[in-house]
């Protein structure tokens, strides 16, 4: 089996960042194909391979997608503002305005999937909530492929963003892209060159998350610990959501 040096692998894993504004420089077609080839080899339960990808380069289509997402901002903000200030999501302490920065990315990879492929998995998955709940294996299949999209993008020296798609605007996006009713759109992954310096990022230390032989109950976090942890996350990552104008990217 071919291998790469683990330190080299760790380097681009650590350098991967979610970037929210991009340069408009084009990404070569062969680079996009290599990124998609990496995602094609993602693991999936029973080898179901539910993923399909739409590569969007047309500027007008990218603008229409970004506009749909900008319309969605209002719903996010209206709900998020019910939280206490220091627990609000980093991108929605104020209502974002304008167009999302990811519109400038020269390539969007729209991650679709076919839930009918869940038929490939074991029958008990239909009867019991395995691995987290109904359709969990199917959703993890899609997540595996999406993660490889991000890592392969980083390996190409490029940046990406994780843009979630939920039911409130998925239908409009499916209509725009001609996606059949039977399929689902899960994520949009804009890729390109970052338009600003890659931000720092907080990660929990290994000693906080690794247990040996059995769970170390002394490190179990109470409800109060989790709330404090989220407050810490907000403080450390909120600057990464700020536009140069002082507004926020979502």
C-alpha positions, 0 to 999 in steps of 0.5 A: 500500500502506498503511503505518505509521511504522517508528518506531511499529512498532519501538516496540511490537516493542521493548516486546513481552515474554513475560509469565508472569502476567496480570491476569484483566481480560477482553479484548474479543472484537473485540480478539481478532478483530483479533489473529487477523486479523493472524495470518491474513495470515501468509506461508506457503510456496505459500500453504498456510496450515496454521494454525487457532486455538482461542480458549479463554476458559472458566476451567475449560478454561484451568485444565485446560490449565495443569494439564496443563502443570504436570504436564509441569514434572516431566519438564522439570526431571528432564532439565534438572537434569542440566546444570551449574548455570549452564547450566540453563534459567532456569525450571527451576533448581528444580522449579516448583510450583503452577499456571503463572501464565498460567492467569490470562490471560483468553484462550488462543489455541491454535495448531493446524496441518494438516501435510497442507497440506504437499502445497501445497509443491514436490515436492522438499521431500519429497525433500531437507532444505530450509530446515532439515529435513523439514517445515521449511517447514510449521513456519515457516508456523506460526511466522510466524502465531504471531509475528504473534499476539504482535506484534498482541497487543503492538499492542493494548497487551496481553501474551502468552506463548509456551507450547510444546506437545510430543508428551509432552502434546499428546495429552492437550491434543488430547483436551481440546479435541477436536482431530482426530488429523490436526492438530497443536497447536504452541503456546498463546498466552495473552493479557491484561494483565501482572500485573507490570511488564514486565521488561527484555530482552537483545538482541544488538546489530546490529553483532554479527549483521549482515554486509555482502556476505559473512560476517565470519569475524572474528565467528564464534563458537567453541564456547567463545564459545557456551557463554559466551553461554548463561551470559550469557543465563542471568544476564540473563534468570533474574530474569524467571522468578521468581515474587513468592514466589521460586519460578519460572514456566516 
